[in-house]
Amino acid sequence: MERRLEPEVMDDPAQALAYARADFEASNQAFADRCLAALRGVERGVVVDLGCGPADIPRRLVRALPPGVRVVGVDASRAMLALGRQAVGDERRIDLVRAYLPDLPLRPGACAIVSNSLLHHLPDPAPFWRAVAALGRPGAPVVVGDLFRPASEAEARRIVDEAAVSDDPLLERDFYASLLAAFTPDEVQAQVRAAGLDLDVAVVSERHLVVQGRLA
């Protein structure tokens, strides 16, 4: 099945709210646990979360990381960041920044680069992987999670129906569109190689893949 692009930025307030209210507890916690395992032993530094959405992953990370570690969440959607700022409240270890790839107002030297469910939104993934390489310090762990594209539209529809992450028709529509817009594992592996990154690509569920490793 050919990839079918969806809008790059989820800036509709209704879309953002539907996403924030959906039941992604299991998948988000599994992703956060991978990040925390990769960060074991890190006591200080900045974790950059590319495509942080409503800041669920940053909040999960700071609850478990040492007090010397901060998280900078980056997203292009005003609507998502507005929800994220409400959720973050007065948590000083999380900074949320609105920016578009490749123009990120961030300094290099992050102790880790993480990203959950951004890759499939991008028409061109190359700037994303260049940002991953540029922002992290040598040896920094990288954890990138995303959907991968099913073999057919019928399979995508089955996944949406069985996942039951929300009863909101808007979110179901967007979830289906995201599956069609996602890359296959082989396509992601080719992207990683083209960027000169030594990262592993693994399928971790019937709809999720994870790219993981350390920067040279």
Stockholm file with secondary structure:
# STOCKHOLM 1.0

chainA/1-216         MERRLEPEVMDDPAQALAYARADFEASNQAFADRCLAALRGVERGVVVDLGCGPADIPRRLVRALPPGVRVVGVDASRAMLALGRQAVGDERRIDLVRAYLPDLPLRPGACAIVSNSLLHHLPDPAPFWRAVAALGRPGAPVVVGDLFRPASEAEARRIVDEAAVSDDPLLERDFYASLLAAFTPDEVQAQVRAAGLDLDVAVVSERHLVVQGRLA
#=GR chainA/1-216 SS CCCCCCCSCCCCHHHHHHHHHSCCHHHHHHHHHHHHHHTTTCCEEEEEEETCTTTHHHHHHHHHSCTEEEEEEEESCHHHHHHHHHHHTTCTTEEEEECBTTBCCCCSCBSEEEEESCGGGCSCCHHHHHHHHHHBCTTCEEEEEEECCCSSHHHHHHHHHHHCCCSCHHHHHHHHHHHHHSCCHHHHHHHHHHTTCCEEEEECSSSEEEEEEECC
#=GC SS_cons         CCCCCCCSCCCCHHHHHHHHHSCCHHHHHHHHHHHHHHTTTCCEEEEEEETCTTTHHHHHHHHHSCTEEEEEEEESCHHHHHHHHHHHTTCTTEEEEECBTTBCCCCSCBSEEEEESCGGGCSCCHHHHHHHHHHBCTTCEEEEEEECCCSSHHHHHHHHHHHCCCSCHHHHHHHHHHHHHSCCHHHHHHHHHHTTCCEEEEECSSSEEEEEEECC
//
